[in-house]
Amino acid sequence: MHEFGVTENIVNIAVAKADEAQASKIIQINLVVGEMAGFVPDCIQFYFDSLSKDTTAQGAMLHFELVPTQLRCRNCSTIFQPKDTLWSCPKCRSQSIELSKGREFYIESMEVE
Amino acid sequence: MKKIEVIQNILEANETIARRNQRLLDGHNVFAINIMSSPGAGKTSLIQQILTRLKGRLNIAVIEGDVASTVDAEKVQSDAKAVIQINTRNMPESCSLMAAMIESALKDIPLDDIDLLLIENVGNLICPSEFTLGEHKRVVISSLPEGDDKPIKYPLIFIDADAVIINKMDLLSYVDFDIAAFRHCVAGLNPKAEIFELSCKTDEGIERWCSWILAKVKSNATKQ
């Protein structure tokens, strides 16, 4: 739903970094996307193809590394992955839970030439 | 071919503008609240209540975010010092307000004459959780007819909230909403969030909620 603007950001960041590295073409952009982050890789890919046109990012491959949700119990510090929608600690049953991984949304690296 | 390390947050562009918005607001001593909920939970009613209750005590401006129409802006027009309607329909993102939209709306608000800025986000429990606007506090409203499972289904927006409002308390005897279960779930996700039970229809709980706003505005003003 809101992937247009973020894809624009991806193209801008990638093109600027390629310029800094004096690269003429971006081959691949490696993105890290958390499972809980509200961004859909297919939508990003869709917008990327048109937004990257006539830039050094045109034709680049987008590679998404998806980070599964990881939770931490505030009561007993157990790290776990949610089994269902209600977050509760598998060890002590506490529902005081914090999200430790799964909101990532960044460009990790790029392959350029 | 070579590999270059980037490690750059993709939402940084929005966050940079949000920080700029907050600096501008702080420079004019304006406290901003971002109000989020699903459509129909009572964002506009809550704003109307705040305007009525705090009239004469605070000068309030409102930014209304909607996909289309000016109906909400018209509802709050009479009591607000300034009202700006943002329609997101023709913008690249229509599902949430973004910092850049607020930056441009702030140009039309007489910031020196304002103490409090209420920002009504687009009715949506998903997208607004990804975008900060420059607000000082984030408020999420859940209303009884929606059911008590919203924090389970949409945890992110509750994780980042400073206050959570349970609205439409006047309907408690008509709907199956387990207040204790809702509170337990919100507290589990976000122990720092303050929870308010109220009804914009009957005024129940409004006084306590407005006291919270007044206290926050005051403590922010002393900080400047």
HADDOCK unambig.tbl for C-alpha pairs under 7 A between the chains (distance, minus, plus):
assign (segid A and resid 1 and name CA) (segid B and resid 95 and name CA) 6.59 0.50 0.50
assign (segid A and resid 2 and name CA) (segid B and resid 93 and name CA) 5.06 0.50 0.50
assign (segid A and resid 2 and name CA) (segid B and resid 95 and name CA) 6.72 0.50 0.50
assign (segid A and resid 4 and name CA) (segid B and resid 92 and name CA) 6.21 0.50 0.50
assign (segid A and resid 4 and name CA) (segid B and resid 93 and name CA) 6.90 0.50 0.50
assign (segid A and resid 5 and name CA) (segid B and resid 92 and name CA) 6.44 0.50 0.50
assign (segid A and resid 5 and name CA) (segid B and resid 93 and name CA) 6.74 0.50 0.50
assign (segid A and resid 6 and name CA) (segid B and resid 10 and name CA) 6.62 0.50 0.50
assign (segid A and resid 6 and name CA) (segid B and resid 11 and name CA) 6.84 0.50 0.50
assign (segid A and resid 9 and name CA) (segid B and resid 10 and name CA) 6.13 0.50 0.50
assign (segid A and resid 10 and name CA) (segid B and resid 10 and name CA) 6.20 0.50 0.50
assign (segid A and resid 38 and name CA) (segid B and resid 127 and name CA) 6.90 0.50 0.50
assign (segid A and resid 85 and name CA) (segid B and resid 152 and name CA) 6.13 0.50 0.50
assign (segid A and resid 85 and name CA) (segid B and resid 153 and name CA) 6.85 0.50 0.50
assign (segid A and resid 86 and name CA) (segid B and resid 152 and name CA) 5.70 0.50 0.50
assign (segid A and resid 95 and name CA) (segid B and resid 185 and name CA) 7.00 0.50 0.50
assign (segid A and resid 95 and name CA) (segid B and resid 188 and name CA) 5.11 0.50 0.50
assign (segid A and resid 96 and name CA) (segid B and resid 188 and name CA) 3.63 0.50 0.50
assign (segid A and resid 96 and name CA) (segid B and resid 189 and name CA) 6.04 0.50 0.50
assign (segid A and resid 97 and name CA) (segid B and resid 188 and name CA) 5.68 0.50 0.50
assign (segid A and resid 97 and name CA) (segid B and resid 189 and name CA) 5.62 0.50 0.50
assign (segid A and resid 98 and name CA) (segid B and resid 189 and name CA) 6.18 0.50 0.50
assign (segid A and resid 105 and name CA) (segid B and resid 9 and name CA) 6.14 0.50 0.50
assign (segid A and resid 105 and name CA) (segid B and resid 10 and name CA) 6.16 0.50 0.50
assign (segid A and resid 106 and name CA) (segid B and resid 7 and name CA) 6.32 0.50 0.50
assign (segid A and resid 106 and name CA) (segid B and resid 8 and name CA) 5.34 0.50 0.50
assign (segid A and resid 106 and name CA) (segid B and resid 9 and name CA) 4.29 0.50 0.50
assign (segid A and resid 106 and name CA) (segid B and resid 10 and name CA) 5.06 0.50 0.50
assign (segid A and resid 107 and name CA) (segid B and resid 6 and name CA) 6.10 0.50 0.50
assign (segid A and resid 107 and name CA) (segid B and resid 7 and name CA) 5.35 0.50 0.50
assign (segid A and resid 107 and name CA) (segid B and resid 8 and name CA) 5.34 0.50 0.50
assign (segid A and resid 107 and name CA) (segid B and resid 9 and name CA) 6.59 0.50 0.50
assign (segid A and resid 107 and name CA) (segid B and resid 10 and name CA) 6.75 0.50 0.50
assign (segid A and resid 108 and name CA) (segid B and resid 5 and name CA) 6.35 0.50 0.50
assign (segid A and resid 108 and name CA) (segid B and resid 6 and name CA) 5.30 0.50 0.50
assign (segid A and resid 108 and name CA) (segid B and resid 7 and name CA) 4.42 0.50 0.50
assign (segid A and resid 108 and name CA) (segid B and resid 8 and name CA) 6.85 0.50 0.50
assign (segid A and resid 109 and name CA) (segid B and resid 3 and name CA) 6.91 0.50 0.50
assign (segid A and resid 109 and name CA) (segid B and resid 4 and name CA) 5.56 0.50 0.50
assign (segid A and resid 109 and name CA) (segid B and resid 5 and name CA) 4.30 0.50 0.50
assign (segid A and resid 109 and name CA) (segid B and resid 6 and name CA) 4.70 0.50 0.50
assign (segid A and resid 109 and name CA) (segid B and resid 7 and name CA) 6.51 0.50 0.50
assign (segid A and resid 110 and name CA) (segid B and resid 3 and name CA) 5.63 0.50 0.50
assign (segid A and resid 110 and name CA) (segid B and resid 4 and name CA) 5.34 0.50 0.50
assign (segid A and resid 110 and name CA) (segid B and resid 5 and name CA) 6.55 0.50 0.50
assign (segid A and resid 111 and name CA) (segid B and resid 1 and name CA) 6.54 0.50 0.50
assign (segid A and resid 111 and name CA) (segid B and resid 2 and name CA) 5.55 0.50 0.50
assign (segid A and resid 111 and name CA) (segid B and resid 3 and name CA) 4.37 0.50 0.50
assign (segid A and resid 111 and name CA) (segid B and resid 4 and name CA) 6.29 0.50 0.50
assign (segid A and resid 112 and name CA) (segid B and resid 1 and name CA) 5.52 0.50 0.50
assign (segid A and resid 112 and name CA) (segid B and resid 2 and name CA) 5.48 0.50 0.50
assign (segid A and resid 112 and name CA) (segid B and resid 3 and name CA) 6.29 0.50 0.50
assign (segid A and resid 113 and name CA) (segid B and resid 1 and name CA) 4.47 0.50 0.50
assign (segid A and resid 113 and name CA) (segid B and resid 2 and name CA) 6.17 0.50 0.50
